[in-house]
């Protein structure tokens, strides 16, 4: 199973797709003007990480409502 990666479709489903399901896609789920700026920055490009190594990805920065909550 080596070499498998998370798909763009999976990222979409867990961001804007999830926000759409709970009818909050006008406020969260994507990075754009007018949204709440809830986001994380990772130390690796998530689309390039092998699924078996994804647990080694670290959160570098967390923002909620545009405010910095965590910075490594």
N, C-alpha and C positions, 0 to 999 in steps of 0.2 A: 504493500500500500504506500510505499515511499513515493514522494513526488506529488502527492495530492495537495491541492491548495484550496483555500476558501474561495468561493466564486463571487463575482460582482453581484450576482443575483441574490446570494445569501446576505451580503452586506446591505443591499437595498431592502430586502425583506425585514431585516432587523433594525432599520433606521426609518426611512420615510414610509415603508410599508407598514410597520408597526404603528407609527403615528397616525397613518390613514385609518387603520382599523379602529382606533379609539377616537377618531374624529378630531385629532389635534394636529393634523398635518399643516395647518396654517400657522402653528406656533412652534412646533418641534419637528425633529426628524431630518432636517436638512440645514445646511449652513447658507443662509441668505438673509438679506436685509429684512428686518421686522420679526425674525424668529428669535427665540430666547437665548441663543448661543450656549446651549448645553452641549459640551463636546469634550472629547479626550484626545490627547496626542500620544501616540505610541512610539517606541524606540525602533520599530521595524515597520516596513511597508506590509500591512496585513495581507494584501493580495499575493505577496511573494513568499510568505512563510509556509513551510510544510505543515500540514495539519497535525502531525505528530510532535511538532516543535512549538506550536502556537502558545502553549503554556509558559514558554520562556519569554514571551513578549511582555514588556514592562510599560506601565503608564507613566509618561513623563510629565504630563500636565492635565489637570481637570478644570473645566469651567462650568459653572451653573449660573444661568441668568446673566451671562456676561461677566461674572465675577470669578476671579481665580480662587479655586478651593484647594488645589494641591499642585505643587511644583517640585519636581525632583531635581 
